[in-house]
């Protein structure tokens, strides 16, 4: 017991070794009464300290309860937050993976559509080159036919135009668009045209003109002209339609590529945000998990410490109560009527005759009851393992006057 009982041995020794001079001792207070007074003081102080310890432990227990509630709440919130963070991390991971697939799809679409656009442009360039070449042939052929027809028609009235018409017809034979049948007709006409010319040189000198027999070839050439003009017109329409189709295709492909690129950029940005959110959540998860572990350890340590202190408090309170009960019993024994009577009878004479009083006191019932109180305190001290009660019993049992025998 760690309170005022530790003062007992010295105080008790002082009381029991009361002054040996008669003038220094009051005849109205015996040594036994002083022991009882000391025990009363110890009993009061013990009760006070027992109550003080109860108040102090109540405050400590309140701290334990409040802190335990707070930590349990924090642990519950952290556990819930960890579950939410894990779910968020899984969602962010899934979203990022899905966005990665979609971005790859957009990349593939852009690649395909860009390739289609390049291929369409290449085909369009070839078509345009073919068109330009063919259109040129048609234009040159129509122009040559128109000149040849005009010269042949003039030759019908002016024979002097014959050399020019022959030259124009020979030029027509060089054109690739002129069909074989037309070229054969031109060849036949040229052969017929040369024979009369030679005859005319001999038979009719300086003739101003003659009736020109070229109606057949002009008709052939005019039909070719009409045919070529019609085909060139169809060619121009086909070119216009082809160009329009190409422009529409390119416009559509360009729009698709731009939309895919815009979608890709948007999803790439979203993916970056998802990954950043995932990284933030993982950081929060690490911090929350660390805090949770620390709170769990703190709560475990606090619970163990509070439980141990509560157990120690209960043991000390029980020990204090039993020691106080023992002291009360000892006071009861020392305060009994037998002790009081013998103390009044024998102890005052101690001042006048120390040796005689000593013999009487040692042989009186007062000494027997004092021994009884000491024995009781010693028994309780062993039973309760209380050093205070044992020391108290020893000092009560000691003979303070043994040294003067």
Beta strands, then each sheet from edge to edge (+ up, - down):
end
